[in-house]
Amino acid sequence: MSAKTVAKSLHEAFPGMAVTGITGGLIGSFIGGPLWIALAATVGALIGMVVWRLGGRRFFLFIVIGALLGGLLAVLISGPEQGLIGAATGGAMGGFIAVNFLMLRPGKPS
């Protein structure tokens, strides 16, 4: 695999890597220390790259929309200190909705 192919692959999968890498970094910050942040962000980015390359674009879109709406709703209802919890919950619910939506949609007729 040439360096150009690797760079193109990383460029194409960057949105998925960013979503799960940032999530991994935040999880690492709760575990504690810069080593955990780097480790969790790296693992998250690798998982995001694999899921994105397997066709998880709609899945990530639902997660991001769910996180934004959940965070906004939590801030409006409970105040700014609850925004992170609301965003995490909204992202999880967005992921669940995406999985169910994509599994239940009818297949294309042949």
LOBAPA-677516 format. One record per residue (C-alpha): residue number from 1; x, y, z. Coordinates in Angstrom, 3 decimals, decimal comma, always signed. Layout:
# residues N
NODE  seq         u         v         w
NODE  NUM         X         Y         Z
...
# end
This chain:
# residues 110
NODE  seq         u         v         w
NODE    1    +0,000    +0,000    +0,000
NODE    2    +1,512    +3,296    -1,051
NODE    3    +1,606    +6,420    +1,081
NODE    4    -0,791    +8,103    -1,353
NODE    5    -3,348    +5,303    -0,917
NODE    6    -3,075    +5,479    +2,881
NODE    7    -3,490    +9,273    +2,820
NODE    8    -6,556    +8,989    +0,564
NODE    9    -8,083    +6,321    +2,818
NODE   10    -7,544    +8,462    +5,923
NODE   11    -8,960   +11,521    +4,146
NODE   12   -12,119    +9,631    +3,136
NODE   13   -12,672    +8,173    +6,617
NODE   14   -11,855   +11,353    +8,564
NODE   15   -15,440   +12,245    +9,615
NODE   16   -15,935    +8,859   +11,261
NODE   17   -12,507    +9,038   +12,860
NODE   18   -13,270   +12,510   +14,217
NODE   19   -16,603   +11,547   +15,788
NODE   20   -15,371    +8,437   +17,576
NODE   21   -11,892    +9,838   +18,247
NODE   22   -13,316   +12,843   +20,094
NODE   23   -15,682   +10,551   +21,969
NODE   24   -12,768    +8,310   +22,928
NODE   25   -10,749   +11,310   +24,074
NODE   26   -13,592   +12,471   +26,308
NODE   27   -13,942    +8,996   +27,780
NODE   28   -10,175    +8,960   +28,374
NODE   29   -10,402   +12,278   +30,207
NODE   30   -12,891   +10,757   +32,640
NODE   31   -10,584    +7,771   +33,191
NODE   32    -7,753   +10,202   +33,914
NODE   33    -4,487   +11,467   +32,529
NODE   34    -3,083   +12,331   +29,115
NODE   35    -2,021    +8,740   +28,412
NODE   36    -5,608    +7,512   +28,747
NODE   37    -6,876   +10,382   +26,594
NODE   38    -4,418    +9,550   +23,799
NODE   39    -5,070    +5,807   +24,036
NODE   40    -8,865    +6,100   +24,058
NODE   41    -8,846    +8,700   +21,252
NODE   42    -6,633    +6,458   +19,098
NODE   43    -8,810    +3,398   +19,654
NODE   44   -11,925    +5,484   +18,964
NODE   45   -10,452    +6,866   +15,747
NODE   46    -9,556    +3,371   +14,537
NODE   47   -13,061    +2,102   +15,269
NODE   48   -14,533    +5,132   +13,498
NODE   49   -12,355    +4,531   +10,445
NODE   50   -13,505    +0,910   +10,185
NODE   51   -17,193    +1,745   +10,636
NODE   52   -16,990    +4,632    +8,136
NODE   53   -15,257    +2,454    +5,547
NODE   54   -17,948    -0,211    +6,013
NODE   55   -20,625    +2,322    +5,074
NODE   56   -21,682    +3,812    +8,401
NODE   57   -22,172    +7,364    +7,126
NODE   58   -25,876    +7,557    +8,030
NODE   59   -25,127    +5,961   +11,393
NODE   60   -22,644    +8,729   +12,247
NODE   61   -25,055   +11,382   +11,014
NODE   62   -27,746   +10,125   +13,397
NODE   63   -25,240   +10,084   +16,282
NODE   64   -24,103   +13,671   +15,662
NODE   65   -27,677   +14,957   +15,316
NODE   66   -28,703   +13,079   +18,470
NODE   67   -25,748   +14,468   +20,423
NODE   68   -26,489   +18,039   +19,350
NODE   69   -30,201   +17,791   +20,128
NODE   70   -29,617   +15,945   +23,417
NODE   71   -27,037   +18,465   +24,581
NODE   72   -29,228   +21,413   +23,624
NODE   73   -32,273   +19,947   +25,342
NODE   74   -30,306   +19,162   +28,519
NODE   75   -28,893   +22,697   +28,656
NODE   76   -32,347   +24,212   +28,172
NODE   77   -33,982   +21,997   +30,808
NODE   78   -31,291   +21,533   +33,478
NODE   79   -28,627   +24,143   +32,824
NODE   80   -25,164   +24,130   +31,283
NODE   81   -23,650   +21,677   +33,774
NODE   82   -25,859   +18,886   +32,382
NODE   83   -25,013   +19,499   +28,712
NODE   84   -22,356   +16,780   +28,513
NODE   85   -24,675   +14,129   +29,947
NODE   86   -27,443   +15,199   +27,575
NODE   87   -25,119   +15,089   +24,576
NODE   88   -23,889   +11,609   +25,492
NODE   89   -27,431   +10,349   +25,986
NODE   90   -28,620   +11,961   +22,762
NODE   91   -25,720   +10,457   +20,824
NODE   92   -26,464    +6,999   +22,207
NODE   93   -30,149    +7,342   +21,363
NODE   94   -29,257    +8,599   +17,895
NODE   95   -27,117    +5,502   +17,390
NODE   96   -29,914    +3,196   +18,534
NODE   97   -32,407    +4,957   +16,276
NODE   98   -29,993    +4,723   +13,344
NODE   99   -29,466    +0,996   +13,821
NODE  100   -33,198    +0,332   +14,024
NODE  101   -34,011    +2,670   +11,148
NODE  102   -31,385    +1,170    +8,862
NODE  103   -32,300    -2,414    +9,782
NODE  104   -36,025    -1,942    +9,248
NODE  105   -35,948    +0,005    +6,014
NODE  106   -37,205    -2,033    +3,092
NODE  107   -34,668    -3,390    +0,650
NODE  108   -34,484    -2,221    -2,910
NODE  109   -36,605    -4,318    -5,282
NODE  110   -34,572    -6,406    -7,687
# end
